[in-house]
């Protein structure tokens, strides 16, 4: 009779975490930060059509790193969740914290249950309105939610990028300056990322109900100049 | 609610209507009661710059139920949607259409074309109307940014969609409004001319049809005038619509209520 190998739970979790982290580290990173009028989302992304950043709802943005098809599925599910919640109750009741929770629930279950753990990290950002503050929720591959106060970095090299970003100053400042800092943190001192390889979007009140908008390469170029 | 995930074979795609079905959320449009009155009049005219829509403000049950209803809504930046029929169903219809277009845009990262929107609504009308007496009839007008011109779409109760190359009219005041438009409409009219003609058509409908409200000088409530051009959806501010209807009213007072010739 063959006996199954015994693997300790610690080892099992470690292996799964390692697997997920490796997958995530293969892609480029992204950074989300609060500036004086909203939230800025910056990703290094050479593709102009396979987006890492997208709109979820009037005041909620989404960003993901790792395996494209996996975070894309989470993105679609987020839009569906938000639109159907808003339809059933009201637009005001669609809240980033609840969305972050359902993401965490899903990622957490996928991590511990049998199948392949998801190789993604996602982020949900919310622009302040009345009683809801501006928030950035970072959800890791195993379902841990972190409520970031100023900025969040997702992806393989996040610790280095985080340190670089903090070293530039920790204050809330203008859109242009925040973008410059974010791009410098993503690229590091040795190289520079051209505007065409950046995917940039923001959540800001510009008079419309929907606050999410993408920044064109030209505009990004101007802000970086 | 948990995260709505679907496998590839049951994925509802970018359609909000399909999503609601998958999630078993009913399209909460109520069926008609016994009296499906088209208590409204809305006109949409094509002009050089795009389209102009004018709608009265009255909702009617056995008596007047509301004098300040808004029957034209911004479905998205380049699309206006107007409704006739049961008010509750109409308002819900607008809400679902707006959400559907926005949902598509977010899911696909691309805006649905104007023709795509008009076809999508056909299916929605079928869902809402069939099986009950016809309750909602929309009118869709917008600026087609892919073809660079204004377009108007009318529907029948079974969801049939008809594109009009001049103007569209819906609601109980249709015979009166349409007569005014048929006599006054010319090819290649400007935005300003269309606003004037559209306002006149609604004035006529308000004058003759008991379910359509004309300008209400006592309460300062005037029909809504909307334009959709390459700059997007714009509602004319109240002081301007007031002037438009005051002008018509003065002409009509001078002619002792007779409409015709230069006195229109």
Interface residues (C-beta under 8 A of the other chain):
Chain A: X49 X51 X54 X55 X56 X73 X74 X76 X77 X78 X79 X80 X81 X83 X84 X85 X86 X87 X88 X102 X103 X105 X106 X210
Chain B: X1 X2 X3 X4 X5 X12 X16 X19 X20 X23 X25 X95 X96 X99 X102 X103 X106 X107 X109
